[in-house]
């Protein structure tokens, strides 16, 4: 529908995910806020000290906000990309290649099925082509280039990479200097499905805090990073979702924990109220054109109702 002129003419569509740069602008604030909160609360950390931010990411929007924050002066030791088993971003920082390698999935009948994207407990990160990573590639490609013609060449280079990604499923290795420039700011790690669940469980056992599976990916990576860098480097692990949205994973991870009650400890009152609300369902043919007509019709009805109010 975004690529359809008729949809845009009638609806003027806009995305509210991390493709929308307004969301990235808002997320920049999170990094500064977290930094100053740490300086306010920690006796061993003061303004000016560097900190590692660990961000669970699939579409690279939140951590791109962190990158812009560092360009605005935020003292970051590293921005750590925390991925799940769909680890194209981690593989890029490791190898310099951005490749949609299919995941080999063992089936119940013994056959092996190649999947482009693997299902994980952290579904918002089940992404192979990160929209905002292209933005980062442009900034890295133009690093040190100030004139318009150089910036244009950087844009052409990134365009060629992404044309290759579309045509062949990958690009790279990228230029060594570009990769090293990126590594000066970014680090990365990968977390398995079982490790995600185990972190939800261990965090609850230690603190009674209930992690959602995406934040659990970041906490897992943060603990590894702490073990690698030592306790003298402060870490901030970003929490990016509410556990109530992922009840199946959370309940499965904590079902054996004494005293745990999902409804009482996790569900906000607003969520509890949903169960009492009227349910409205529209059945539609599996066709984006059919969906478009329903959305257009509903938009027209809403506009009429608003006009007559």
Secondary structure, DSSP 4 states (H G I P E B T S, - for coil): -TT-HHHHHHH-----STTSHHHHHHHHHHHHHHHHHHHHH-TT--TT--EEEEEE-SSSHHHHHHHHHHHTT--EEEEEEEE-S--HHHHHHHHS-EE-PPEEEE-TTS-EEEESS---S-GGG--SS-HHHHHHHHHHHTTT--SHHHHHHHHHHHHHHHHHHHHHSEE-PPPHHHHHHHHTTEEEEE--HHHHHHHHHHHHHHH-----HHHHHHHHHHHHHHHHH-TTSEEEEPP-S-GGGGHHHHHHHHTTSTT--HHHHT--HHHHHHTTSPP------S-HHHHHHHHHHHHHHHHHHHHH-
